[in-house]
């Protein structure tokens, strides 16, 4: 049976897939439309999410901060002016790399010490950082739902409970 952190990551990928499938059904301009919100557009929210997927994957892989900081601008540039489908492909690639990292990490609860440039040193566990990735995604999918509603479009259900129900139905 997979570790709870792995199941939560599966949920995270599922929820992102649900969101992308929904966005693909909307008019193309909804993705880049400017709105008054935390981010200027849905595409910018997803660009932010992608950048931090990459960043935290690097943290979990114990890449030195100096190397991570050098890559941030490139991750941002990767998402600029992308279509929904192109952004979905970026997320799919990141998810595959993340899953590879999970396979190579035999103990999801292994102790880690990370250095944050602003907040200092944190003693934590691999699974705690992975939980943060999932929470970060959930928060920003909520931003997207609000931004779509602001444009007159419905959101899409991505709650964990919907994931569990779908997985239960898959097992029948």
C-alpha positions, -999 to +999 in steps of 0.1 A: +000+000+000+015+034-010+025+059+017-001+086+024+022+112+009+023+093-024-015+090-024-017+128-018+006+134-047-015+112-069-045+133-058-025+165-067-018+153-102-054+141-106-067+175-095-044+193-120-056+170-147-092+177-139-085+214-141-066+212-174-094+191-189-119+217-178-098+246-192-096+228-225-134+230-228-135+268-222-129+295-249-092+299-255-092+335-243-103+325-208-068+311-201-050+345-207-079+369-199-069+396-175-088+396-142-085+415-110-073+389-086-042+376-068-028+369-103-036+387-135-047+356-154-053+319-150-022+312-171-001+332-146-015+311-117-005+279-135+029+294-143+034+301-106+023+266-097+047+250-123+076+271-110+071+259-075+065+223-085+100+224-100+114+243-071+101+219-044+110+189-065+146+202-065+144+208-027+133+172-022+160+160-045+184+179-022+197+202-050+217+230-035+199+264-033+225+281-055+216+257-083+178+260-077+180+298-077+198+298-111+169+278-126+140+298-114+140+323-143+141+295-168+111+278-152+092+311-154+102+315-190+090+280-199+054+289-190+052+323-208+026+325-236+017+289-234-016+274-245-036+253-221-024+222-238+013+233-238+010+241-201-006+207-195+024+191-211+048+210-189+029+198-158+028+162-171+066+162-176+071+176-141+047+150-126+067+122-143+100+135-129+083+139-095+071+103-095+106+092-105+119+110-074+092+094-053+103+059-066+139+067-058+131+078-022+125+046-002+116+064+030+090+091+024+094+101+061+131+106+059+144+135+079+156+166+059+170+199+068+163+227+043+176+262+042+152+290+032+169+322+023+144+343+042+131+320+070+163+301+078+169+264+086+140+240+089+142+204+102+114+185+085+106+153+066+104+146+029+067+138+033+060+172+049+075+190+019+055+168-004+024+177+017+032+214+011+034+208-027-002+193-025-015+221-003+001+248-025-016+233-056-050+231-038-048+267-028-040+279-063-066+257-080-090+276-057-076+308-072-083+295-107-119+285-097-125+321-085-109+336-115-130+315-139-162+324-119-152+360-123-152+355-161-186+339-160-174+302-162-180+274-137-151+258-119-144+221-117-146+199-086-111+190-075-117+182-038-099+152-024-132+135-017-140+135-055-106+119-061-114+092-035-148+085-050-133+082-085-106+058-073-132+037-055-152+034-087-120+025-106-116-005-082-150-019-089 
